[in-house]
Every structure is written in structure tokens, then in C-alpha cells.
Amino acid sequence: MERNRVIPQKPSNISWEKTIRNVLMLSLLISNSTWAEFDFTVVPEKLTAYYASNLQPISSLKSKLTANGFKVLASTEILENETVITITNSQLQETNSYMATLQILVNPIKNEIRVQNPSYLGAAYLQNNYTYGQFKTTLLALESSLGAMHEVPDKTEFSKLTNYRFLFGMPHLEDYITIIDEKKAEKKITVPKADKYFTYSLKLPNGTLLVGHKLRKETNNFLKTISAEHNAQILPYEAMIKNGKVTILDPKYYLALSLPLLSMSDFMKIATTPDQIVKDIRRAYN
């Protein structure tokens, strides 16, 4: 007696195409989601150093930033075809810290915009005075300007940011480098003009002057050496000026903090860069 054979049915093309389409749409939503980072009821294990969004014209971006309460301080070409826009707002300035400004990279090469995450900087620079979620207003204003933002792979454990250093024996936040300690320095750049050394300045509520410095093109090329051109928003390099004393964050601290994916071999490739940065900034005060 012949058994009844079950003939498999050929799947419907329409059903299969619909499934693929739904999966792709779900993946897109997940990749562009900001809910996980913007849910400030739960402190994340890791913080993204930056957010990325779709590319848009610089002129349009500046208009949106201004409309959302930001002041555009400068536009600086860090690498060829890679422009960094420096912005600030009242909430950032009230920190009286290096996070009084945020840097936004407009990168047509990678077809994206990348901005520093104020939550990441807050945890590192404000340390125990930082509460997760306190820069929600600034983040929402950024999203209104840049469009849907998503996290990037560059992340650091939240618990390590408060007392961050790259390795044992390496500098912390408070290990500043003094560039110059002369009263005449502050007089010279109280209202600095954009030139080959300076790109912007911002007076903070506590009287400190925060200044953005242009580095030499040869120095900026360290980003290419470690294939980090997509993170050119870590520049311009900033200094703080108060009572004629000019100080900067130790580059060995700042570069490692700003490039969470930096490996030991990468660090060795740019071993001379910290000294080059210090020399470049000192040239501005000669």
C-alpha cells in the first residue's frame, strides 16, 4: 500500500519578500534608535563617546543649531574635506569646564555627522559632580538639529570615566600641563582673532577663557596614522586661560579618553603626538 506523500508547498514570494522587508526595517529602527541612551532612568554600563547622524549641508546645520539654542563659535577644517563646527549653550557654559563647548564633525567622506556626547564628557570632566541625565536638554536640542542620532562603537565603561586614565602611571584629568604662566598671555588673547593659531574663544561664567587652538597639519595627521579620521571632532585642541596662566589637558589623557578604541599599538604609533601638540600650542604664545 502506497503511503500518502506530503508534497512541500513552495513558499509564497510575496510572504518571503514581506518578511525580509520587515526584518530590514526593524534593523534600521534599532540602528538609529536613541531610546536606550536617552532613557536616563537607568545608568548604562557603557557610554558612547559620540553620536552619529546623517550628513547635511553645513549652512543648514548651523541654522538648525542656532534655532535650537546653540551658539556657533567656529568652523575649522581639521583634515581635508573634514570640517569641525564648535558650539556652546548656556547649560554647557555653566559647567566652567572643557565641556563648555561641543565639537561636531561634518564628514562627507564617511557621509555622516558626528558629535561629542555631553553625557560622556560630563562623567569624565565633572566626575562626582555629574549626575547621569543632567544634559538631557542639550542632547534633545542636538537631536533636533542633527536629526536621529545613533551610538557609535567608541564606548567606555561608565564607572571608569570618573577617574579615567589610559593605563597605570598615565595622567588623570587633573594632571594639567602649563603652557605659559605670564600675565601678558591673557592680555594678548582676550579677544583672539581667527588666525593660524586660534580658531575661537569663549569666556566662561567663572571668568576662565576657553580657547580653541589650530594645530599644524602635520600634527593633525596623527588621526590618519591610527585610521581615526572619522573622529576628527576631538579637535581643535583647547586651552584654559585664567590670571595669565595657560593650561591644557595632558594629551596622553585627552587622546585616550576621546578615542576609546585606541589600542596600545595605536598609542605607540603616535607616541610623539602629545609632545607635538604641546609644542604647537606653545608657539601661539611666543
N, C-alpha and C positions, 0 to 999 in steps of 0.2 A: 504494500500500500504506500503510495507516494505521499510524503509529508507535504503539508502546505508550506510553500516558500513565502517568506516575508521579503518583499521587494522594497529596498530602501528608497524613500522619496527624495528626489533631488531638491535641495533647499531652494527656497524662493530667492531670486536675485534681489528683489525689492526688499525682502526682510533682511538679507545679509547686508545690503548697502545701508539700510537704516541703522543696523547695529553698529557698523563701522563709523557712521556719521555721528551717532550718539556718543561713542567712545572718544572720538576726536574732540567733540565739543566739550565733553567732561574734562578731558586732559587740558584743553585750553583754559577752561574756567579755573582749574586747580592751579595751573602755572601762573595765572595772572591774579590769583586771589590775594587779598591783603588782610583778610579777616583774622588769620592766625596771629599776625604781628600787631594788628590794631585792637585785639582783644586784650585790654590791659588789666583784666581781672585775674589773669594768670601770668606769672613771670616765666618767660621761656627759658629752656635750658641753654640755648644759644641765641645770640643776637646777630642779625645780618649787619654788616658794616655799611652796606649801601642798598638803595633801591634802584631798580631799572624800570624804564618805561619806553614807549615808542618814540621814535625820532620825530621832531617837529622843527620848523624854522626858528632860528634864534630870535628874530624880531617878534614872532608870535609868542614864543615862550616868555620873553621879557615882559610883554604886555600882560600876560596872564599872571605872572609873578607879582607885578605891581598891583594888579586888580585884587590879588589875594593877600595884600598887606605886607609884601616884601619890598625891600629897597635893593635895587641892583647897584652894587658898588663898582664892578668892573667886569670886563671880558678879556681874558688872557689866553693867547694861543700857547699851549704848553708843548705840544708836538704838532707837526704839520697836519693841518685839517682837523685838529682836535682842540676845541675851544672850551675853556672853563669859565663859567659865569659865577661870580661871587655875590651872595645875597645875605641879607640880615633882616631881622624884625625885632620888635620890642622884647618879645619873650626871650629870644636868644641873647640879646644885649644885656638883659638883666642878670645873666649868669656871670658877667665880668670874667669870662674865661675865653679859651681858644675856640669854644663852640659858639661864640657870638656871631660867627659867620658860618655859612654852609657853602660848599663848592658843588657845582653842577657841571658835569661833563656832557657836552653835546658832541657826539661821536658818529659822524656819517659813515665812517669806515665799518663800524660794527652795527650801524643802523639802530642806535639806541641812545637814550639819555640816562645818565647815572648820577645819583645824588647821595651825599653823605647822610647817614641815618642819625638824626639828633638823639635818638634813644641810646645808640651805641656810644656816641661821643659823650653824652650825659653821664653814662655809667662809668666811663673812663676818666673824664675830667672833673666831674663834681663828686665822684666817689661816694662817701657816706651821706652826702647832702642830696643825693639823687634818689628820686622815687620813680619806679617804673610807671610810665604813663603820663608824666608831667609835661611832656612835649606833644601831647596828642593834638592840641590846637595847631601847632606848626606842621605836624605830619598831615593833617587833614587839608591844610592850606597848600601843602606841596602836592598832594594828590589832585586837588582842584586845578592846579597849574600844569602838572605834568601828565595828568590822565592816570589810568590804572597803573599802579606800581606793584612790582613783584620783587621778592627777595632774590639775592644772588648767592652763589656758593661761598663767598667770602664771609665767614662767620667765626665768632669767638665765644667761648663759654661765658655766660653772663657773670658767673661767680669769679672769673679771673680778671674781669675788666677793672674792678675797683683798685686793685694793686698790681696792675699789669706790668710785666716785663717779659722780654723775649726768652731769656734764659737766666739761670742763676748768675749773679755777678753783673748782669746787664742793667742799664739805667731804668729808673722808675719815672713817673710823671714829674716828681719834684726835683729831679736832677737836671735843672736848667743849665744852659750854657750862656755865660755872659759874653756878649759880642763887644760891647763897649760900655764904659761907665764914665761918661762925661756929660756935664750939663749942656754943653753946646750941641750934643747929638739931638736932644729933643727940640731945641730951637730950630735946627736945620730941617727937620721933617714934621713940624707941627701941622703944616698943610702941604704935604708932599705932592709933587706933580708926577703924573704918569711919565716915567722915563725908562731908561734901560735898567734901573734898579728897583723902582717902586711901581706898583700897579694900583693900590688903594690904601686908604687908612680909615679907621673908624674909632672915634672916641667913645669909650665905654662909660657907664654911669659912675664908676669909681674913679674916673679920671685917667685911667690907663689908655694908651693909644695902641690899637691893634693894627699892624701894618703887614700888607702882603708884599713879598719880595719876588722879583723875577730872578730866576737862576739862569746861568748860561745854558745855551742849547746843549753844549757838551755834557753838562751836569744832568739836564733833563733826560738825556739818553739812557740813564740807568734803567728807566722803565722798559726800554727796548731790550736791554741786556737780560732782564728776567721775564720777558714776554708779558709785561704788565701795562702795556699801552692803554688798555681798556679801563685802567684805574688812574688815569691822569688827573682825576679830581682830587688827588691827595696834594696837589699843588694849586696855586702858589704857596711857598713856604712862608709861614707867618712869624712875626716877632712881636713882643710886647715892649712898650716903652713907657717908663714911669720915672720921674725925677732924674731924667737924663741917663737912665740905665736901660740898655737894650739887652733883652734876653730872648732865647728861643728854647723850644723843647729839644732835648738831645735827639738828633736824627736817628740814632740807634733805637730810641724808644718810639719815636713818631712813625718811622717807616714800618717797623714791625707791627705796631698797633694798627696802622692803616692798611696793611697788606697781610691779612690773617692766613693766607695760603702760602706765605713766604717760607721756604724751607731753609735748612741750614746751608745747603749747597748754593741756593739762590743768594743767601746773605753773604756768602763768601765771594760770589761773583761781583757784588757791589761793595766790597769791603772798603774801598776808598771813597765811596759816595758821601758818607757822613762828613768827612773832613772837607770834601769839595763844597758841600752845602754851606758849612760854616765859613769857609773862605769867600764864597760868593756873597754871602750876606755882609761879611766884614768889609768887603770892597765898597759897599754902599755908604759907609760911614767914614771913609778916609778923606 
